[in-house]
C-alpha cells in the first residue's frame, strides 16, 4: 500500500505539478520533457496493468515498479528521455501507419457497434412502452 501511494505521488502528482508549472511559465524545454514523460508513463502504465495480473507474486514487484518510476521521473537520470529516445520513438515511427490504421478501424467498429446498440435500446424502450400501454388499456385506468 505504501509503495502504491508513493508511486502515485512520484509518478503522477509530481509530474502533473511539473507540467502545470512548465505550461504556466511557457518553458518549451520543460513542456517537451514532461510530454515525453507522459508518453513513457502511458506505455509504462499499459505494461504495468498487464504485469499486475501476471507477476504480482514476484518478490519486491511493487518496489521494483517504484524504482522504475523514480528512474523515469528523476531529472538526474532522465530515464523517460532515454526510454523514449531509444525504444518508444523508433517503435512509434516504424509502426505509425499500422497504429493509425488500427486506430481508424477500431474507431469505425466502435461507432458501428455503438449505433447498433443505440437502436437496439430504442427498440427495447419502444417495446416496453407498447407493452405497458397495452397493460394500462387492459386495466382501464
Beta strands, then each sheet from edge to edge (+ up, - down):
end
